[in-house]
Amino acid sequence: MCHASISDLEKIATELSKNVMDQSWVLDLDTRAKRAYENTAKETAKSLIKVFQNTLSEDNKIASEFGELMVSMGSSKALEVVFKHRSIPIAEIWKPKVLGNEGFDFHTVCPESIINFGEAKFSSSSNPYGGLSEEKTGAGGQADGFILKGKHLMDGVHMEYLAGDDAAINLDSNLFGIVLAFSINSENPLRILKNALDNTLTYEHLKKAKNIYIVGVSYEFKGD
């Protein structure tokens, strides 16, 4: 488990914008993959920048679209810093979500060359870590349902290019990890993280993962 605390929303919005505009990862791909991803990445990056510009909603709360991206990218960065993972560009950049929720939000590769599939949930008032897989109300329930439907395996063709051969081969052998990432709205983040850990043990399909990471993202908005 790890906890990421954000105190400056404008700074994080700026950093997230820089991150999605960084297309250097496309240059490292072979010609076929580069042609497949570069146009999608450019167009999606433009849309995401608009989301980052609308950090706050009309009632001075974090806008929901921005909030989920903040949780996704903040969690990926936290795993990179704390657990030495390699962050892969968020799925929305290379696999635009056109028809509802098509799969996991972000991915990392840990030092053991295992791909970790991240599901991010944001709420301005609750701590969305749980929920039933049928209801898909929280990160745990959503990820459990995705594993049941094999959505992690559907990303395999992308992971061959984005995560590397060793990680893709491990996925072929059903070696993968899960990241449950969610916003925390509590003065006691440790209690929320412990509750999330206990809740995680109730999901049957999450047990198929070799590793499970729980990342809570809290923020403090100081209005006028």
N, C-alpha and C positions, 0 to 999 in steps of 0.2 A: 504494500500500500504506500501511497505518497499523497501529500497535500500541496497543492499549488495555490498561493495567495496572491491576488492581483489588487494593487492599490491605485494604479493609474490607468484608467480606461483609455484615455487618449493615446498614451504611449503604447499600450498593447494593440490598439487599432492600427497605429502607424507601423508597428513591427509586423503585424499580420499582413498588412498590405504589401510590405517589402517582401515578405515570404512568398506570397502567391505570385508576385511579379517576377520572382527569380526563376527563370526558365533554364538554368544551367543543367538541371537533371536531364532535360531532353537531349542536350548535346552529347551526353554520355551513352546514348542508346545507339543501336545499329541503325542502318539506313531505313529498313522496313518499319521498325518501331518508331523511329523519329518522325516519319511521314504520317504514321497513324495517330500520334499523340500531339504533335506540335500545334495544329490548328485548334483542336479541342482545348488545349491548355490556354492558348491565347484568348479565345473567346470567353472561356469560363473565368479566367482571371479578371477580365473587365467587369463581369457581373459581380464577382466577389468584392471588388474594390468599392462598388456602389453600396454593398451591404456594410462594409467597414466604415464608410462615410456616414451611415445612419446608425451610429453607435447607440444613441438613446432614442426611445420612443417619445411620443408627444407628452406622456405623463412623467417624463424624466426617469423612466426605468430602462434597463438594458433591453434593446430590441431583441425579439426572440431569435431571429435569423442570425444576428451578430452573436448572441449568447451561445448558440450551439456551435458556431465556428470557433468562438473563443475557447470553449470546453475542448473541442477536438484538437485544435492546434496547440493549446496550452498543455493539454495532457501529453501529447506527442513530445513536446519539448521537455516536459518534466521527466518523462521516461528516458530521454536522451541524456539529460544532465545527471539524474539520480542513478539510473541503472545501465548507462552506456549503450542505450539502444541507438539504432540508426533510424531516423525519421524518414518516412516516405511521404511525398506530397499528398495532401488529403485527397480522398477519393473524388470529391466534387470537381477537382481540377481535371483529372484524366477520365472520369466516368460520370458525366453530368447526370443528375437525378431528374429525369423528365417525368417519369410515371410514378409518383409517390416515393416511398422509401425502398430503394432497390438493393440495399445491402449496407455493409459496415461503412462507418464514416471515415476512419483513418487506419493506418497500418504502421507498424514499426518492425524492425528486425533486431532481435537481441543478439548478444555476443555468441550465442550457441547456434546462430543461423536459423532461428525459428521465427516464423512470421507471426506477429500478434495482431489480431483483428480487433479494432477498437469501435465501440459504440458509445456515442456521446449524447447526453440528454441535458437540457437546460430548463430551468424554471426560475421565475423571479420571486417565488414564494415558498417552494417546497424543496425537498432533497430527492430528486428522481432517480433513485438507484434500484428500486424494486419493481413490483408489478408482476402479474402473471404473463406468461408467454403469449396467451391468447389475447390479452388486453394490450400488451405492448406499451405499458405506461411508463416504464423505467428502463434504465440501461440493462439491468439483469434480465428482465423478461424479454426485452427486444433481442438481446444477444442469444438467449436460449432458443427463441423461435427461429432466429437466423441459422443457427447450427442445425436445428431440426430440418430446415429446408435446404441445407447444404449450400447456403449462400457464400460461406467462406471458400468452398471448393470452386464456386463460379468465378471467383477472383483469381484462380490459379493461372489462367492464361496471361493475365496482367502481371502477376507476381514474378513470372519467369523473366520478364524484362525489368521490373522495378525493384525486386528484392534480390535477384541474383540466383544462379543455378543451385547452389547448395541449399538455400532457403526453400526454393521451389521443390527440390527433391524431397526435402523433409516434409513439406506439405503433402506431396504425393504419398508419403508413408504415414499420413494422418498425425504428424507432429506439428502442432500449432498452439498458439496462445491466444488468450482473450484479454482485452482491456475494457473494463467497465468504468466509464468516465462520466461524471455528473457534477452539476453545480451544487454547492453547499450553501444553505441559508440558515446558519446556526452560529451561536457564539461558542459552541463546543464542537468543533470539527472532528475531534478524535472520537467522540461518541457516535457521530454520524458514520464515520468510517468503520467503526466496530459493528454498528448495525448493518451496514452494507456487507461486511464480511460474513456475518451470521446469515444474512439473507441469501448470499451467493450459494451457500451450502444446500439450499432447498431446490436448486435447479438441476434436473436430471441431465440435460444435454450439455451443460457447461462442464460436466465431469469428463467429457471427451477431450478437453483441452489439457495440454501438458502444464501450462502455466496460466494463472489468472492474476491480472494486475488490477487493482482498484485505485482510481485516481479521483480525488475530490478537488474541485476548483471553487474557491471562494473569492469574493470580490467586495470591495467597499466603495460605494459611490458617495462622494461628498458633494451634495448639491449646493446651490447658492443660499 
